[in-house]
Each structure stands twice: as structure tokens, then as C-alpha cells.
């Protein structure tokens, strides 16, 4: 089974309210029976497999993962793995009643790969489109289509590592992220992305000058996705050239499109 990567609209750590947009990075998961000798090195994968073994009495399986989503980048790699793996197990063992995004979020939190469980990221990975969630109460509040034909330009900057996340520091600035969330709910997605993305850059000490230069070059939105280090810019198709040139000076660059609601990886 497969799931999407994504870009943050609003980071859920500060206030518990989150929003994300799916992009056409893909994670693909295959499972096969291999008995009690099954070994999967990822803590997230082991947590999911152990849950299904204990909850449903299923045999352990071996897992093969192929992903376009760089790990630890802020582009929803863990959520896409969790969603794709749970969906694969659901279909392989005919467990149709499972709520895939919520279970992915709960097990991601148990595995320690996400602070909030990242329900927003998991829902975007599963449904596509744009999602709005209350991660504190594990509620998907809204899932909407993303009809925009815009380019998502993504930079993985060289020699920039994700810092230790100071949750309390982020929560002291929750009002900024609540404002961004409310703006996004009202339909101003690009404005919300920029408010969130620049605030995260400032609070986590990422280079703010790169997304700000992208905005000066005509990007419609820019900032840090997730907890970084990925930096993104949203551009009109055909106008992304200057941003590609800018980002290319700082690291590895990808260009993606936004995924429609219900689109399958």
C-alpha cells in the first residue's frame, strides 16, 4: 500500500491544532509472512507490528518500505510510513473497521516518533487534499480538496540538522499558531503557511533568510515544514525558476505538486 508525503500548513505542537497539505511524494509498503523470526529495525514499524500481533493475534510479518519522502525532513515521512503500513495490514488481514489515520497517529506517539501523534500529517497522507485536525483530542475536523495547480518547491539544506524540539517554548507562542490555523480555516491557506513556516523558522533557529528571499522572488508562500529542516516555497506553475535557482545554492531541491482529495498514490 502507499501514502503521501506532505507540507505543513499549521504545526500542531504549539496549540494542538494542525493542518497539512498532501504532496506527490510517496511511501510504498509491502508486507510478507515470515513467522516469528520477523525482524524490522524501525521503532515505528516494530510498534505497529507488535500492536497488530497483540490486538488481533496476527502473525508477525516482514515489511519492505520504499519512500520518496526523506526521513526526518519535516515532510511527513513517519506518518506516511505508519499510514501505508497500517493500510497494508488492514487489507491483507481484512480488518476493514480500522480508522487508519487515527491509529497511525496513536501508534506514532507510542513509538516516540511524534510529539502529538501528527494526526494532521497522517490524515493528509491517507486522504490527500488538505486536512484540519485537533491533535490533542485526536479529532479530524475537516478534510477538503486542494484544487490549486501550484508548484511546491522543497529544499533540504546542506549541513542543517533538526534541533532538539523545546515543546514548552513552542507552546508559549501558541497564539501565533492559533491565528494561523483560523486564517487557514477561513480559506487563506497560503497566508497561513507563511505565518506558520516563518514562525517555526524563527523559533527553531533555522535560516529565515532563505524563505524570505523566496517570497521576495515571487513565491506565494514559504517557510519551514513540520519541525524542519525542509524549507518549502509555493509558486505558480511556470514562475518557480527563480526559487529553484535560489534553493539550489543551499542544498538538494525537489519540485512537487499538491495532491487532490481522494487521489491514490
BELTATA-V828897 format. One line per field, one symbol per residue. phi: phi as a letter, one per 30 degrees, with the letter a starting at -180 (. if undefined). psi: psi as a letter, one per 30 degrees, with the letter a starting at -180 (. if undefined). burial: # if it has 24 or more other ideal C-beta (glycine too) atoms within 12 Angstrom, else .. A space follows every 50 residues. Layout:
BEGIN
phi=???
psi=???
burial=???
END
This chain:
BEGIN
phi=.bbcdabdcbddddbjcbabbdbddbccbbbbdbiddebbdddddddddd dddddcidddbcbcbbbdcddicjcidddddddddddddeddchcdddcd dddddddddddicbdcjhedddddddciibbbbcddchbddabbdbcdcb cccbccddhccddddcddddddceddddddddddddjcddddededdddd eddciddddddddddddjddaalcchciddcbbcbdejcdeddedddddc ldbbbbcdcdeidcd
psi=llllalkkekkfeeffklklkklhkkkkkkllkgafgkkjfkeeeeeeee eeeeefgllllkkkkkkfjkkhfggheeeeeeeeeeeeeeeeghiffkje eeeeeefeeefgfkeffheeeeeeeefabklkljfeghkjekklljgkil kjkkkjkkgjlklkkjeeeeffgfeeeeeeeeeeeffieeeeeeeeeeee eefghljffeeeeeefggkfllakkbgagkklkklkkfgfeeeeeeefff akklkllkklkfkk.
burial=#############################.#........#.#.######. ##.......####.#.########################.#.....### #########.#.#######################..#######.#.#.# #######..#.#..#....#..##.###.##.###...############ #.##.###.###.##.#.#################....#..##.##..# ..#########.#.#
END
